[in-house]
Amino acid sequence: MAKITKDMTLGEIVSRFPRATEIMLKSGLHCAGCPGAMMETVEMGAVAHGMTKAQLEKMLKEMNDAEKG
């Protein structure tokens, strides 16, 4: 199974990892449906929304855990 990383675009995550979208929304990253989501990485979105590196890493772990089932 592919792992979600901070370098993946938001659009890629939304299309490939449906459970991860819910985690992003819960974490305050609501730009998953924005037009720029196809070019913006999850890290770029997190920084733009004021998330710390620790918050980003926590969210990525939760997203990957959710996709494992």
C-alpha positions, 0 to 999 in steps of 0.5 A: 500500500502506498504511504501518504507523504507531505509531498503529495498534492492535496488532489492526489490524496483526495482521489487516492485516499478517501478516508484521509480526506476526512482526517484533513478536514477534521485537522482544519485543512479545508482546502482539499476541494480548492482549485489549487489542490491539484498543485498544492502539497499537503505540506504547503496547505498545512503551512498556509493554515498555520499548522506546526511541523508536529501537527502536520506529522500527527495528521499524516500518521492519522491519515495513513492509519485510517487508510490501513483500515 
